Amino acid sequence: MGISYNKLQVKVHLNNIVQNYQTLNQKGGCAYPVIKADAYGHGLVETAEALEKAGARTLAVGTVNEAVRLREAPYGGRILSLLGALDEKDYEAIAEHDILALIYRPDQLELLCAQARKQGKLVPVALKFDTGMARLGFGPEDIPDLVEKLKNCPELELCMVCSHLATADQPADKQFVLTQGQKFQEIVDELKEAGLQFESSLANSACILAYPDLLFESQRPGISLYGANPFWGTDWEEMGLGLVPAMEVSAPVLQVRSLHRGTSISYGCTFTANKDMRVAVVAAGYADAYSRGLSNKGIMLVHGKRAPVVGRVCMQLTAVDVTDIPETKAGDRAYLLGGEGEGAIRPEELALWWDTIPYEVFCMLGLNPREYI
């Protein structure tokens, strides 16, 4: 359940998501948009509908529950569940709703085979291999057993083999990316030599932009789909400059008041004015997923100008310095993310001030009331 008790406003520009998808699809050749975790806070069903109209015939979600919700939306294309089955009900749902689930343990393959036989259906599967992330996945040593299990269960149709890159967004770790790519190629080759047919998928957002030799048959763009540049702040930043942010977040100004020199503001008196100032008190705080870590560090946009956060971020209130924005008044909107003009707050910037990454910025702020334009 999202946040429903505030006046924050999250605007999602679906056309920007579609534009980013088209850019990435053109670069990769076969991009499967990743819309897990409620489309990174942008809205699962709404994002899926826009992407389906744009031609996306495979979408990737996280849990099987998300996949079922998407199927019932309804979405008629292929749905890839990246977390696969987590319990018995998930296996039933995978078979019932024709979900392509990632398999990364032998018992998952056995349980799904049993469910496919029970329902009398041909069930598609995808295998996940670990090539360096060291999270979920099979290793090369598991290939003989996997081949045997698949041959003994014709009710399962192998459609895809995947792995996931750990450092594709870090130019300094290029060699690690290339090593993962080589390991994945060796796994693909061995599986095909065993007589299996499938499509191979390795590339994430950063890989699509920077590693044309590692694209394989299909790609899975995530963060770049929503307009965040995976190379922001690095020497490769220009590779992602064509991406357009899709989310903007604003909240109302409740009061504008004077803060005289020597006066402190907010809890703990962590900010004291060194001159006479004007501050705007904005109806947004950590209860609205605007992190307390932004205290005395964050910046909002008011009337197209940047206004630094002063004092601690409170549960539902945050103060910003509007001394140089004299037109500010109660009822104005302060932008926590996005806004108009050159001063618009980019997700990468907000993440930097927040001491996190754009993924978390989107997922958290996207919990607030959304509208689509």
C-alpha positions, 0 to 999 in steps of 0.5 A: 500500500502506498502513502495516502495521507499527504499532499505530495504529488508524483507525476510520471511522464509515461512518454518519457519511459517510452522514449527511453525504451525506444532508445535502448531497444534501438541500441540493444536490438531486443530490449525487455523492459524491467518493471519490477518493484512497481516499475521502480515506483512509477506504477506497474500496470500503467508503465506496462500499458504504455510499453505494450503500446510501444511494442514491448512483447516481453516485460520483466518483473520481480515476484510471481505476484507481480507477474500475476497482477500484470497478466490480469491487467491484462498484459498479453505478452511474455512475462519474466519473473526475475525472482522466480518461485518463492513458495508453493503457490508461486509454482501453481501461478507460474503454470496457470498464468504462463509466466516465464520464471527464472530458475536458479536451484535444482529443486525449483526445476523439480517442483515446477516440473511436477506442477506442469505435469499436474496441470497438464501444461507446457511451462516455459522456464529460464535458467539463471547462472552466476558469473560473478555477482555471487547472488542467485544462480547455477554454476558451470558445474551444474550444467550436466545435471540441468541438461538431464533434468530438462530432458527428463521433463518435456513439460518444461520448455527452456526459453532463456538463459540469463546472468547478471552483471555486477560492475557494468556501471563502473568504468574502472571495472571494465575487465570484470564485466568482460570476464563475466561476459566470457564466462557467460559465453562459455556457459551458453556454448556448453548448453547449446553443445548439449543440444538445448535451444534458447535465447541468451540475456546478459545486458543491463542498462549500463551494458546496453550503453557501453558494451555492444559486444555483450548484448547477446539475443536480448537485453534487460534495461532497468534504471535507464528506462526511467531516465537515470544515467547509469554513468552519471558522474563518470568519464562515460557520462555522455553515453547516457545523456539521451535518457529522459527522467520520467518522474517529478515530485512536488509538495506544497509550501505551507508558510514563508517566514523570516529567519533572523541572523543567529536564529536556529530552525528545526529539531536539534538546532542544527542550522543557525542563520548567519544572516537574515533569511527567508525560509519556506516550510514545505509539506514533505518529510521522512514520513513521505519518503523524503529522507532525513539524511537530506537534512542540511544537504538536500535541495528543492526547486522553487519557481525554477530556482534551487533552494537548499534544505536548512535544518533537519528534515522532519516527519512531514515538514522540511525548510528550504532557503528562499532568500533569493526567491522573493516571490515564494509564497504559501501554496507554491509547489516545491520540487523535490525531484524534477521541475522545470528549467536548468535547475531541475533536480536530477535523480542522480543528484538527489541520490548523491545528496541522499547518499544512495542511488537513483533506484532507491530515490524512485522506489521510495518517492514513488510510494506517494500519490501518483498521476500520469501525464 
